[in-house]
Amino acid sequence: MSIVTPQSLTRTVLDFLSESAGAVVLENGAVAFDLAQSKYSISGEYNRCLLHLWSAERNAVRRVLDAEIKNGTLRLEVQRLGQARPSRLEICRERDRRTPTARRTTRAAYEQKLRRILERHFPDFKVTKLTGGVDLEKSFGPVYTRGVIRKGRSAFALLGVNAQETQASIDASLTLGILWLDVCRQAQVANVLVEGLKLFIPNGRSALVRERMANLNTDAAKWSLFELDERHDALVEIDCADRGNVTTRLVHTTDDHAARERFTGSIARIQQIVPNCEICVQSAAEIIFRWRGLEFASARLVGIAGSFQSVEEIVFGVGAEERTLEPANESTFTELAHCLRDVRHPYGPRQHPLWRLRPERWLESLVVGDVSVIDERLQPTGRYSQVPAFSASDRAIIDVLTTTLTGRLAVVELKADEDLHLPLQALDYWSRVEWHHSRGEFPRYGYFERRELSAEKPLLFLVAPALHVHPTTDILLRYISPEIEWEFVGIDERWREGVKVVFRKRSDAKRRRRNAGASGSSDFQLPIAT
């Protein structure tokens, strides 16, 4: 039997958290911290294991007495400072805390409720199919209830998600709805036309889905979005064409030169330990240091208690971990820096956590160096990475925002691994950029100074390794509005050694608009590789 020591507890917690970037921390059954937006530090010094958690809303310090990992959850016995009685803290990789039985019960009840709603609100249609079964071959899990309603020779695919599912699952429902529509069309009998998709979202939670649906091809299918109030069995159709109440905003750019001047001392100190690291200006009061895309330190201005003055502070750590750099732990920071340089390079040990972490950021660091490697039309310089774009309660981060040589805006979305949701996620970012561009806001917020932007709608580039493209990507791209000019760029699998394009697929938006205007129908042929 192993002896529990503060050092062993510290190692257990650190190892778990290093693999749990999006974990949530629960105290007394309620979510106290979301590590996607919060920070932590852990110390095993002075014969105590102390866990410090903080966010913009709250701050907590707990002494860890015992730790157990079970079913993807780290269960900690902790003690509040100043209190004798211990309590329980849980750190969960899974955001949905319901038991499998509870999830099945909720989904089965929702399926019956949705059937009743359909029969009441669509009395002329017959529900011919309704299921929540798993079909992994076609990417369908148990989260969504799928079905078909039919009237004569007309039919609609439908998909619903209950209010107990996570917001991420609700936001992803349109992707699965499009795939379900395509499956229904392939399976339809000869004399029945599956005209489109009806999507059912919980009341008050459809904002992101509505924005995405507004940019789909209305010639390809009839799209209908409904909000369902499960408590009162109320159904309201949402008008996706009405974009008058879009709540999206930009963050003003920061004077890069002034910020670097302000942090000259911190930059020199970090570069002495990690030469050639990436320096990214986060705001006027913070800069970030990265090595091949992985953030390992930051310098920021912090206020001095009892005065209006501020001083520079350097913090370090990977992921949500964060420690203030002090003489006592400088050796720990140096050890982390040396480990990064030894591990995080193209030929490093692939199984090491530091090599595997943040692959998209690694790819982004290569693309940002010269974005014209993606397309020769793109301006090699004067680009922005990790651009915040807020919409409703969602905070989107655009990988790369740049322009062509002729001044046309271009959105570049990068994925290093297979991702089912890449097309609609990229569509979401394009939509926000187009919204602000149409209102002339980029120059007003300090973007692309001394450069005249074209009035044309932005280009959209989707970039992924050629052998890590999800098989459903072509289907999803087929349903994007022909008004959006997109290009899918497949890159060599060895992109860490240097980004090389191996194939392209283009929407050919102009040709599709011309064909649609001439024939009254859209062109559904998949673009060919060039």
Secondary structure, 3 states (H helix, E strand, C coil): CCCCCHHHHHHHHHHHHHCCCCCEEEECCEEEEECCCCEEEEECCCCCCEEEEECCCCEEEEEEEEEEEECCEEEEEEEECCCCCCEEEEEECCCCCCCHHHHHHHHHHHHHHHHHHHHHHCCCCEEEEEECCCEHHHCECCCCEEEEEEECCEEEEEEECCCCCCHHHHHCHHHHHHHHHHHHHHHCCCCCEEEEEEEEEECCCCHHHHHHHCCECCCCCEEEEEEEECCCCEEEEECCCCCCCCCEEECCCCCHHHHHHHCHHHHHHHHHHCCCCEEEEEECCEEEEEECCEEEEEEEEEECCCCCCEEEEEEECCCCECEECCHHHHHHHHHHHHHHHHHCCCCCCCCCHHHHCCHHHHHHHHHHHCHHHCCCCECCCCCEEEEEEEECCEEEEEEEEEEECCCCEEEEEECCCCCCCHHHHHHHHHHHHHHHHHCCHHHHCCCCCCCCCCCCCCEEEEEEEHHHCCCCHHHHHHCECCCCCEEEEEECCCHHHCCCEEEEEECCHHHHHHHHHHHCCCCCCCCCCC
